[in-house]
Amino acid sequence: MSGTSTLVIPEQHPAFSGHFPGAPLLPGVVLLDEMLQLVQRDPVSSSSAVGWSIAAAKFLHPVRPGETLTLEYEPPLPNGAIRFTVRSAGRPVASGTLVPRPAAHDPDHGHQTG
């Protein structure tokens, strides 16, 4: 399954207060966090993962307060990775790849001791 969501980061968002006073820019970590939340809400994409790691991320253009963003991701690749793009007014501002984190494996599970 793929997904799309629209998001407006309000001018009062706390990330803008310390990120270049007088010329505010949205920190890339906020874009990545929003994308991770979107993917985690997708029951198909998240069914085999307990979380996601960022395999790659590129920040292509700055995001200013009040911009309307479109977050998009593609169906999972055969290895479970998901490619994503964040756009503002149709122009890509960030892109990258998320990879699923598998459930922790207990090496002693199923083994008897003693």
Rosetta blueprint (number, residue, H / E / L):
1 M L
2 S L
3 G E
4 T E
5 S E
6 T E
7 L E
8 V E
9 I L
10 P L
11 E L
12 Q L
13 H L
14 P H
15 A H
16 F H
17 S L
18 G L
19 H L
20 F L
21 P L
22 G L
23 A L
24 P L
25 L L
26 L L
27 P L
28 G H
29 V H
30 V H
31 L H
32 L H
33 D H
34 E H
35 M H
36 L H
37 Q H
38 L H
39 V H
40 Q H
41 R H
42 D L
43 P L
44 V L
45 S L
46 S L
47 S L
48 S L
49 A L
50 V L
51 G E
52 W E
53 S E
54 I E
55 A E
56 A E
57 A E
58 K E
59 F E
60 L L
61 H L
62 P L
63 V L
64 R L
65 P L
66 G L
67 E L
68 T E
69 L E
70 T E
71 L E
72 E E
73 Y E
74 E L
75 P L
76 P L
77 L L
78 P L
79 N L
80 G L
81 A L
82 I E
83 R E
84 F E
85 T E
86 V E
87 R E
88 S E
89 A L
90 G L
91 R E
92 P E
93 V E
94 A E
95 S E
96 G E
97 T E
98 L E
99 V E
100 P E
101 R E
102 P L
103 A L
104 A L
105 H L
106 D L
107 P L
108 D L
109 H L
110 G L
111 H L
112 Q L
113 T L
114 G L
